[in-house]
Amino acid sequence: MGYVRGVARPEPATTEAPWVGRSMLRVEDDALLRGEGRFLDDLAPVARTFHAAVVRSQLAHARIEVDATAALAAPGVVGVLTGADVAELSRPFPAGI
C-alpha cells in the first residue's frame, strides 16, 4: 500500500469492479474532507451573478406550456429559458451549458 500526504493509497485491484469492497483514495475533494472547501456563497458577490429556478412537471411526459412574457414581466427576472430554447441550444450539447 502506498501513501500520499499520509493517506493510504489502495493497491490496484484486478477484479472487474475494482472499487467494490475496498477503500479508494479520494483526490478530487481533499479540501472538502478537511473542511476547507470554498463555495460560491463563501466568495464576495460577483457582478451579474443570478439565481435560477427550474420548473418541472409533476406528471411524467407532460408538456409544460410557458408564457415567457409574463415571467419576464415579474420583478427581478432577467431571462427565461423554455424547453424549446434548451432544445435549440443543446444540439450538439455544449460542454459549458
Sine and cosine of phi, psi and omega as CSV:
sin_phi,cos_phi,sin_psi,cos_psi,sin_omega,cos_omega
0.00,0.00,0.77,-0.63,0.02,-1.00
-1.00,-0.04,0.14,-0.99,-0.03,-1.00
-0.75,-0.66,0.63,-0.77,0.10,-0.99
-0.77,-0.63,0.89,-0.46,-0.02,-1.00
0.75,0.66,0.68,0.74,0.06,-1.00
0.98,0.19,0.08,1.00,0.01,-1.00
-0.97,-0.25,0.76,-0.65,-0.01,-1.00
-0.92,0.40,0.75,-0.66,0.06,-1.00
-0.99,-0.16,0.85,-0.53,-0.01,-1.00
-0.91,0.42,0.54,-0.84,0.07,-1.00
-0.94,0.33,0.54,-0.84,0.04,-1.00
-0.88,0.48,0.65,-0.76,0.02,-1.00
-1.00,-0.07,0.37,-0.93,-0.01,-1.00
-0.93,-0.36,0.10,1.00,-0.02,-1.00
-0.99,0.11,0.14,-0.99,0.02,-1.00
-0.91,0.41,-0.55,0.83,0.01,-1.00
-0.89,-0.46,0.99,0.12,-0.14,-0.99
-0.92,0.39,-0.24,0.97,-0.06,-1.00
-1.00,-0.07,-0.14,0.99,-0.06,-1.00
-0.99,0.15,0.81,-0.58,0.11,-0.99
0.98,0.22,0.28,0.96,0.02,-1.00
-0.62,-0.78,0.40,-0.92,0.06,-1.00
-0.94,0.33,0.59,-0.80,0.03,-1.00
-0.85,-0.53,0.65,-0.76,0.07,-1.00
-0.94,0.33,0.80,-0.59,0.01,-1.00
-0.98,-0.17,0.94,-0.33,-0.05,-1.00
-0.97,-0.25,-0.32,0.95,-0.12,-0.99
-0.99,0.13,-0.28,0.96,-0.09,-1.00
-0.69,-0.72,0.65,0.76,-0.01,-1.00
-0.84,0.54,-0.69,0.73,-0.01,-1.00
-0.90,0.43,-0.60,0.80,0.02,-1.00
-0.91,0.41,-0.65,0.76,-0.01,-1.00
-0.92,0.39,-0.44,0.90,0.02,-1.00
-1.00,-0.05,0.04,1.00,-0.01,-1.00
0.97,0.25,0.36,0.93,-0.04,-1.00
-0.92,-0.40,0.31,0.95,-0.01,-1.00
-0.93,0.37,0.51,-0.86,0.07,-1.00
-0.90,-0.43,0.71,-0.71,-0.02,-1.00
-0.85,-0.53,0.26,-0.97,-0.03,-1.00
-0.83,0.56,-0.64,0.77,0.00,-1.00
-0.93,0.38,-0.29,0.96,0.03,-1.00
-0.99,0.14,-0.26,0.97,-0.08,-1.00
-1.00,-0.08,0.31,-0.95,0.08,-1.00
-0.90,0.44,0.51,-0.86,0.00,-1.00
-0.83,0.56,0.65,-0.76,0.03,-1.00
-0.97,-0.25,0.72,-0.69,-0.02,-1.00
-0.85,0.52,0.60,-0.80,0.05,-1.00
0.85,0.53,0.59,0.81,0.13,-0.99
-0.98,-0.17,0.78,-0.63,-0.10,-1.00
-0.82,-0.57,0.28,-0.96,0.13,-0.99
-1.00,-0.04,0.38,-0.92,0.04,-1.00
-0.79,-0.61,0.54,-0.84,0.11,-0.99
-0.84,-0.55,0.72,-0.70,0.02,-1.00
-0.94,-0.35,0.82,-0.58,0.03,-1.00
-0.98,-0.22,0.85,-0.52,0.00,-1.00
-0.88,-0.47,0.44,-0.90,0.03,-1.00
-0.98,0.20,0.54,-0.84,0.10,-0.99
-1.00,0.05,-0.07,1.00,-0.02,-1.00
-0.93,-0.36,0.70,-0.71,0.02,-1.00
-0.91,0.42,0.70,-0.71,0.06,-1.00
0.87,0.49,0.39,0.92,0.02,-1.00
-0.98,0.20,0.46,-0.89,0.07,-1.00
-0.99,-0.16,0.80,-0.60,0.02,-1.00
-0.99,-0.16,0.86,-0.50,0.05,-1.00
-1.00,-0.08,0.82,-0.58,-0.07,-1.00
-0.88,-0.47,0.78,-0.62,0.14,-0.99
-1.00,-0.09,1.00,-0.06,-0.09,-1.00
-0.90,0.43,-0.46,0.89,-0.02,-1.00
-0.91,0.40,-0.64,0.77,0.03,-1.00
-0.93,0.38,-0.65,0.76,0.01,-1.00
-0.91,0.41,-0.68,0.73,-0.01,-1.00
-0.92,0.39,-0.40,0.92,0.01,-1.00
-0.98,0.18,-0.23,0.97,-0.01,-1.00
-0.94,0.34,0.59,-0.81,-0.02,-1.00
-0.88,0.48,0.71,-0.70,0.06,-1.00
1.00,0.06,-0.16,0.99,-0.01,-1.00
-0.98,0.18,0.79,-0.61,-0.02,-1.00
-0.94,-0.35,-0.18,0.98,0.01,-1.00
-0.12,-0.99,0.37,-0.93,0.02,-1.00
-0.67,-0.74,0.75,-0.66,0.13,-0.99
-0.92,-0.40,0.84,-0.54,0.07,-1.00
-1.00,-0.07,0.13,-0.99,0.07,-1.00
-0.84,0.54,-0.63,0.78,0.03,-1.00
-0.90,0.44,-0.64,0.77,0.04,-1.00
-0.88,0.47,-0.72,0.69,-0.02,-1.00
-0.90,0.44,-0.67,0.74,0.03,-1.00
-0.87,0.49,-0.67,0.74,0.00,-1.00
-0.92,0.38,-0.63,0.77,-0.06,-1.00
-0.99,0.17,-0.21,0.98,-0.12,-0.99
-0.94,-0.35,0.43,0.90,0.08,-1.00
-0.86,-0.52,0.95,-0.32,-0.23,0.97
-0.94,0.35,0.33,-0.94,-0.07,-1.00
-0.90,0.43,0.89,-0.46,0.00,-1.00
-0.96,0.28,0.59,-0.81,-0.03,-1.00
-0.93,0.36,-0.37,0.93,-0.10,-1.00
-0.94,-0.33,0.46,0.89,-0.05,-1.00
-0.93,0.36,0.00,0.00,0.00,0.00
